[in-house]
Amino acid sequence: MPSAPETGPAYRAVADALRSQILSGDLKSGDRLPTESELCELHSVSRSTVREALRALATERLLVTRRGVAGGSFVAAPGPEEIAGLVQSSLSLLSDSDSVSVQSLLEVRLMLEVPAAGLAAARRRDADLVSLESHLFDPVATDLESMFTDNRDFHLGLLRGAANPVLEAVAAPIYGVVYERFVRREAPVDFWRSVDHDHRAILDRVRAGDVGGAEEAQRAHLVDLGPTYERIDAERQRS
């Protein structure tokens, strides 16, 4: 007689059911969940199981808990940065398992960041241009950690300049995985010189409102830096 399939922890079934309601829109941002007692009765589980399920959803930024008489668990409205952080954590774990190659990450960056540069040029705002310019750096005089930070903030600023929060939430995590995993410490000096040159070219085209030029500059930037990522990735796999 075949054995019964494993169902996993009880809290996971409760969390999955609530998550499904949130993602389907049955529970909307700001909605208050039933009380712990009501959830216990609804799912036929203990209070500790319900609490564990609520903690899991809070970790995913799907719920927020408020204290007091009018408190309880409420459906959250995560912003692009919170969503990006969760996606980046998952992608980092996936890249550790060699299920995702650096080439795969680079292909998706090209799909997302090239049109993002064009949108940033089309929708350019003074504040975005000031932010991008503030993250240019001198590859000779700037220390490694500062270059890494400015490089990251330039790319994130370009995504924000596209003025599309969905694009930012999807593209930023992929960028983050590539740089945290493959660039932060291992990139050579010539890499940073190339980054500085390319960033200035991208900013010039964004500032000019040159949509096609900004896209082409961003595409050239990502293609030029690809071999560095792949070399570092190969060295990591050999070590």
N, C-alpha and C positions, 0 to 999 in steps of 0.2 A: 504494500500500500504506500503510495507516495507521501512524503512528509509535507506538512502544511508550509506554505511560503512564509518567510520571515517578514514581519510587519514593521520592525524597527521600533524605536522608543515611542511611547504613547504621546509624548509632547510633540513629536515631529508630525504626527497625524493631525493634531489640533492646529499646529502652526501652518501646515500645508492648507488646511481648510480655510483658515482665516486669510492667509496670503492669497488664495484663489479669489476670495470675495473682494479683497482690496484691488487686485490686479484687474478683475473683471469689471470693477466699478460698482458692484453691489454695495460695497462700503467705500464712501468717498472721503476725500481729504477733509479733516475736521470732524468726521463722524465719531461718536463715542461708541465704543464696543460695549456689549453686555457686561454686567458685573462678573467678578470671578465666580460667584455662586451660580449665576445663570449659565456661564460657560461650562462649569462643572456638570451641571444637569444636562445641558444640551449635548455634550460630548461624552457623557458617562465616564468621567475621569476625576481624579482627585484634584484638590486645590493646588498641590505642589506641581502637578503636571501642567495645569493651566498657567501657573506662574512661569514655569520653564519655557512654555510656548511663547508667552508674551515677551520674555527676555530675548528669545531668539529673534522675534520680529522687530524688537527695539534695536537690536544689534544691526539689523538690515536697514535701519532708518525708516521702517514702515509704520512704526508706532511711536508715540511719545506718551509719557505718563505724567499726569498732573496731580498734585496733592490737594487736600482740602475737601470741603463739602461738595464743591462742583467738580472734583477731580475724577480720575479714572484713566483708562487707556483710550487714546484717540488716534485716528489714522493721520499720519504725518504727511507733509508735502515736501519731500526732499528736493533741494536745489541741485543745479548741475554739478557743483563741486562735490556734494555728498554722493551723488550717483556715480560720478567718476571715480571717487575713492573706492567704492565697493567693487566696481568693475575692474579697477586696476589690481586690487588684492586678488581677485579670482584669476585674472590673466597671469599675475606673477606666479601663482601656484601652478598654473597650467604650463607656463614656460619652464619651470623647474623640472617638470616631469618629461621634458623633451617632446611633449605633444604639440607644441607650437614652436616653429622655427623662427629665427630672426628674419628670414626672408618673407615669411608669412606676415609678420608684423609690419615689415617695410612696405609690402604690397598694399596693406590696408591704410597705412599712413599716406601713401600716394593717392589712394582713392578719396580720402577725407581732407587732407591738409592742403592739397593743391586747389580744389574749389574754395576752401576756406580762405585762402589768401586772396582769391578773386573777389569773394564777398567782402573781405576787409577793405579792399581797394574801392569797391563800389559803394560801401556804406561808411567810409572813413569818417571818423569823428575826431575832433581836436584832442580829446582826452586819450583816445586810443593811440594817436600818433605820438603824443608826449610820453605815454607809457612805453611804447616800443623803443623810442629813441633812448629812454633812460636805461634800457637793458642792452644797449650796445657796449662793447668792451674792447680794450686794447689787449690783444693776445700776448704781447711782449711784457707789459707792465702789470697785468692783473694776475692774482694768484689763482690756482686751479679751482678752489672751492667757489670763489666769486664768479669765475667764468662759467662754471657749471650752473650756478644759480641764475645768472643773467641769461644764459642760453635757454634754460627751462622757462623762465618768465617771459622771454621774447616769444617763444612758441605758444605759450598759453595766452599771452596777450594778443597774438594774431588770431587765435581761435575765438577769443572774446570779441575781437574786432569784427568778426563775421556776424555778430549780433544774432546768433541762432543758438539758444541754450541746448537744444537737442544735439546739434553738431558738436558743441563743446563737451557735453557729457559723454558722447561716444568716442570722440577723437582723443581727448586728453588722457584717458587711461592707457591707450595704446602707446602714445608718445612717452608716458611715464615709465612704462615697462621697459621700452627700448633703452632709455637713458639710464635708469637705475640699474638695469641688469648688464648693459653692455658698454656703457660709456663713462660712467662716473669717475672711475679711477684709472682705466686702462688706455684711454685715448691719447695718442701722441701729440706733440706740439703742432705738427702740420695740420692735424685735425682742427685745432682751435683757430689757426690762421684761416683755414677754409671757411669755418663757421662764421668768423667775423666778416669776411669778405661777402659771403652769401647773404648774411642778415642785412648788411647795408644795402645790397642790391634789391632785396625784397622790400625793405622800408622805402627806398626811393620810388619804387613802382606803386606801392600802396599810397604813399603821400601824393603822388601824381594822379591817383584815381585810374591808373592803367590796369584794368582787370586782367586782360590777356597777359600783359607783361608780368604782373604779380604772380599769376598762376605758373607761367613759364619759369620764373626765378625760383619759385618754391619747388617745382618739379626738378629743376637742375640741382638744387641744393640737396634734396633727398637722394637723388640718383648718385651724386658725387660722393656722398658720405656712406653709401651702402657698403662698399668694400671694407671700410673700417669696421663697421658693425659685424660683418661676416667673418673677418679675420679674428676679432676678439671672441666671437662666438666659437669659432673652431679651436682657439687656444683654450677656452674654458672647457670644452668637451674633452680635450686631450689631457688636461690636468687632473 
